[in-house]
Amino acid sequence: MSLTAISPLDGRYAAQTQPLADFASEFALIKYRVTVEIRWLMQLSQEPEIAEVRAFTPAEVALLEGVIAGFSLDDATLVKDIERTTNHDVKAVEYFLKERLGETSLSDVLEWVHFACTSEDINNLSHALMLKNALEQVLLPRIHELIEAVAEMARPYVATPLLSRTHGQPASPSTLGKELAVFVHRWRRQVRFLKQQEYLGKLNGAVGCFNAHVSAFPEINWPVLAQRFVESLGLTYNPLTTQIESHDYMAELFHSLSRFNTILLDFDRDIWTYISLGVFRQRAVKGEVGSSTMPHKVNPIDFENSEANVGIANALFEHLAGKLAVSRLQRDLSDSSAIRSMGVGLAHTLIAVTAALRGLRKLSVDEARLAADLDANWEVLAEPIQTVMRKAGLPNPYERLKELTRGARITPEGLKEFVAGLELPEEDKARLAALTPGGYIGVAEQLAREVLG
């Protein structure tokens, strides 16, 4: 960890965000640019209609694959050194590859590196691959870990009654497992959007019309070739763009991540509240300090940390989603500057998910506290009593229960006395008399089991 780092992502949180370095760093961007340039050169060598680029030997293909696989920090440093002269990052990659290949048997095809490409042809494909691989290899596995951890916590408590709180006030009971399962269900839905996400790419030149391509090879069906190439990278082809790929898919992705994060924010705040109510107890970690002055404290810092990082991630995602889909005429450069921060949003999301996971592993359920909460709030049974009274056609059931219970503490004996005085069928009266707050959970257990499996 660097104590001189300006961003906490490269300082305090460096160890947590390290898994994203291969996909969201400056090094990663340069490596993906090198990958796209080499893949395009190899594609040209395989096109019969482009006789000017000879077919590569197996050894030459292996050499090119080796440049991709072996691309190192030293290589990236060389690219940055070249950029100091060119003042152009993509052109620096082109010159780097020409230098590297100029010492090999491929020296006769150097001018086919970056052939007919504008910088955005290389960049948009690189960014799409960075996002796709970062999501699939780093973020989604951690998200699945969080969802499964909450599901595992929920399963033993699907039938454990929990006093609900609507508007912060005692309300009809649920179960702890069902309330946790709500988040599992919500997250899984957002994950489906993330898994269905398309990552678009284009390779159509300076204004999206294949102008340079057609000037050199008018007989080639360039849109078909470009689609074949883009799809060979595992991306979805965008057939109609300006100079830039329009970034609409990025807006879709960032909005999906933002929705997932907002649910995480809701989860963090609920767990924080449950901890404050005593539903959950936190395991004290030896050596940790909860307060500089109050020795007794075990603070829910992991959920607070998660909440803070969600806020930063979503602020950036919302900005990028709105910014990147807008470009003046055929292009301006503002997207290029903004898009460099996409990894920051991913990193803060990763930190938020990791913090919530860490907090979960410190929790235990205080079942005695749950039972005590329920036993102290018999007035929540006003709902079933007035509902059964409605069924029986008794006059003013809501108003009668409101007069009895609103803002008041009701004892079990007082409620049973009230029920005993009602003109109800004996079966209904017996059922209400036997009802307790802990037994008034509807089909919460069934609902939770259907989600949790």
Summary of the structure (lengths in Angstrom):
residues: 453
radius of gyration: 30.5
end to end distance: 41.7
largest distance: 100.6
contacts: 1411
relative contact order: 0.11
helix: 65%
strand: 5%
